Amino acid sequence: MEAVRARIASRALTNGDRLPSIRGFAGIMGVSPATVVEAYDRLVAEGLLRAKAGSGFYVSASALLPLSLPESVPAQARAVDPFWVSRQSLDAGPDTAKPGCGWLPPDWMPAEALRRALRNVARADASVLTDYAASHGSHALRRLLLARLHGEGINASANQLLLCGSGTQAIDLICRLLVKPGDAVLVDDPCYFNFRALLRAHQIRVVSVPYTQNGPDIAAFETVLATERPRLYITNSALHNPTGATLSAHNAHLLLNAAASHDLTVVEDDIFADFEPEPTIRLAALDGLNRVIRIGSFSKTLSASLRCGYIAARPEWIAELADVQVATSFGGPSPVITDVIANVLSGGFYRKHMEDLRQRLLKKQHEVATKLRSIGIEPWLMPRGGFYLWCRLPKGCDSADIARLALEHDIVLAPGNVFSAAQTSADFMRFNSAQCDDPRFWQVLAQAVQAGRAQPTSVESKHG
Amino acid sequence: MEAVRARIASRALTNGDRLPSIRGFAGIMGVSPATVVEAYDRLVAEGLLRAKAGSGFYVSASALLPLSLPESVPAQARAVDPFWVSRQSLDAGPDTAKPGCGWLPPDWMPAEALRRALRNVARADASVLTDYAASHGSHALRRLLLARLHGEGINASANQLLLCGSGTQAIDLICRLLVKPGDAVLVDDPCYFNFRALLRAHQIRVVSVPYTQNGPDIAAFETVLATERPRLYITNSALHNPTGATLSAHNAHLLLNAAASHDLTVVEDDIFADFEPEPTIRLAALDGLNRVIRIGSFSKTLSASLRCGYIAARPEWIAELADVQVATSFGGPSPVITDVIANVLSGGFYRKHMEDLRQRLLKKQHEVATKLRSIGIEPWLMPRGGFYLWCRLPKGCDSADIARLALEHDIVLAPGNVFSAAQTSADFMRFNSAQCDDPRFWQVLAQAVQAGRAQPTSVESKHG
């Protein structure tokens, strides 16, 4: 390969020239013909050569152009908007600390179980490896998910479940089906920032309701349903993102009654469910998948690399959602991927993995909360599980300012207002306990908090 | 597991009951405690039991409900619309013949290479198996794709390439960015049916231009640009779906000039490129990725199960498309999947695989064309490659009628008008040469054609 590259660089070979025959070049180089074939083939894959059937190998028309391929696309300077955390976290370099990101580090995830599952799926029928899935997704995972839903008291039948590309894509498909540009959609304040980015992409009017430690403020919820007539309400019932709070049974009941009297559809995004130490009430179970749509994924508990989510809903909605998914993606997740997930979920591994994770996270959450309190940052509540701590900063600190400063030190934080449709959370920040190990993070945070406290440009003077 | 199931069925154990301890049940059954743990765990995965940390296993609240899980969701009776072929093909049972579908059978696809690649990726870094990809997709595949684009004379830089979930999703993202409801989008008549389904999902006004054996009819193209002002034109330049025709160099030049004078953006969907015996002209190369957006995928050549597409375009569009993809799917394809593809593409395997496929298809295309001609069905042209034959039926035959009839015999066909925005193709049908082996198909087709010829309700009398 180096010999060919050198000849092209020195223009001994140029655009369109035929390369020496396999046999001839093998003789010149003193290697086997198979080695030359492999080298030529790799140069074809790199775009330097072109193979013509039955005629040999030729130098590509563009072989002389310099190929600039940086490791990654540089993150853009951007506003502290709902995209801020995702793009900065996704495109972070290996030396970046990410206490603001929404997932566990690789060494918390079950890599060995995934390796085993991949080796198992490598032995699957050829059709699993090469064919499209059925429109509702492959059977093994759908069967397991239906069983899990039944276990939660959600008695979905086979035509009430659709696999899709991710939890986010689940909501996207639902918005395509049930909402049109200009409609109002209700979210919690605060809520997962990407709900806001997604709704913006749909040109939807976002309205919000304050979130309390027991779910949405029900009086405010009823008012906003009456005045704004939202078509959808998107929420997390347990281990709410970012607060870690959990909906109470009483609020769940009131919420569903209010939804019924205003014909509101509720999307219950349950991706953190398996982090709960004990299951709590679910809107989908109370409602029996009538006006509640359940969505979920395994990105937080198994692997974010796998890309698979699901939707459980009324049969007629599932049929329409399957059509929308075919029209816009020609189907759902890869059958290779869904079989890997089914492989990990069946048997006892997953339950033990989640028990271990919960134990480890419980300890970590308390350690990080203690450290945060020691620099004046107070968790709004101690969540029953999961990895988020939603915290109030000391008086005078603006979380967007601190996040911008931290980014200069290669630290990605999640400032409060990216979660807040009403922009009420400038003095809050979400921390991911499992991503807080870097000492630089604690240094920069402590300094920033101290500086914020000392400054006259307080949050109140800027935002209140 | 059977013993537990029997106890639940006989109501010896019921909702909420605690199961015997591991040790106790192992004693009763005469097996090891590890066996009991495994059995309980599997029953948890099936939803029959629930594990409570530190307390044991309990019968699920819903364990007594019958679980009805049919192998697949029954295909719906539906109109012969743009969804018809996809849903019938995707949800076809194992005994269904699919001469209408748009992909190769599993035994034409490189299953062994995919198995090898999966085993290789099973050894990758834990982060590949568990983390999200960077916003533009993982590095290895992007690098190979850029090299391939350079090899075609499309000198894209790293910030001009985005990986996404499929070729279809590529177009979906582009529509989200560049088109709004009510805008016009131009397609060929005939064109790939799912373009029509996709545009319908976007509430886009579809306009069309007749497709000739050398590309779109350029006079008609210029007229429709002037009168309808479409925002986008979506096409396949080589081995056009469904016709198999290829754009001529002269038409490519005229088309781009017309596009420039009406500020039209062109989406060149190139998923059949690697089936060409020799590369032909590409709009993306002529234009230099200015107003042309190139999309592609490996669903037709490697595996439809893998779910990965790409978009090459102007840097500012790629940056915005990456944001839209994060907002609506939280990222692109699985890094596991993109590494599997990169693994298969690097080295010489892929080139040899495609040479073999082309040889095998060439033979098959001629065999099937000969058989079709023998029952009066005439290919509109013999394509230079690929697996489609776009054929005119004998006078009197309506392709939708024949497709409905064939479906009663478990045969999925692709009737002409699902491809035609202007509904001009009632007497055409698209056949997939690689999917025509079932003798039942030839029987049913020959009979249907004969019946159609004999009937007075001809296409002419019904459709004008």
Interface residues (C-beta under 8 A of the other chain):
Chain A: V37 E38 Y40 D41 R42 V44 A45 E46 G47 L48 R50 A51 K52 A53 S60 A61 S62 L65 L67 S68 L69 P70 E71 S72 V73 Q76 P82 F83 S86 R87 L90 D91 W103 P106 D107 M109 P110 A111 L114 R115 R116 L118 R119 V121 A122 R123 D125 A126 S127 V128 L129 T130 D131 Y132 A133 A134 S135 H136 H139 R142 R143 L144 L146 A147 R148 L149 H150 G151 E152 G153 N155 S157 A158 N159 G165 S166 G167 T168 Q169 D172 R176 P181 N194 A197 L198 R200 A201 P277 E278 S299 L302 S303 A304 S305 L306 R307 A319 A322 D323 V324 V326 A327 T328 S329 F330 G331 P333 S334 P335 V336 I337 V340 L345 S346 G347 G348 F349 Y350 R351 K352 E355 R358
Chain B: V37 E38 Y40 D41 R42 V44 A45 E46 G47 L48 R50 A51 K52 A53 S60 A61 S62 L65 L67 S68 L69 P70 E71 S72 V73 Q76 P82 F83 S86 R87 L90 D91 W103 P106 D107 M109 P110 A111 L114 R115 R116 L118 R119 V121 A122 R123 D125 A126 S127 V128 L129 T130 D131 Y132 A133 A134 S135 H136 H139 R142 R143 L144 L146 A147 R148 L149 H150 G151 E152 G153 N155 S157 A158 N159 G165 S166 G167 T168 Q169 D172 R176 P181 N194 A197 L198 R200 A201 P277 E278 S299 L302 S303 A304 S305 L306 R307 A319 A322 D323 V324 V326 A327 T328 S329 F330 G331 P333 S334 P335 V336 I337 V340 L345 S346 G347 G348 F349 Y350 R351 K352 E355 R358
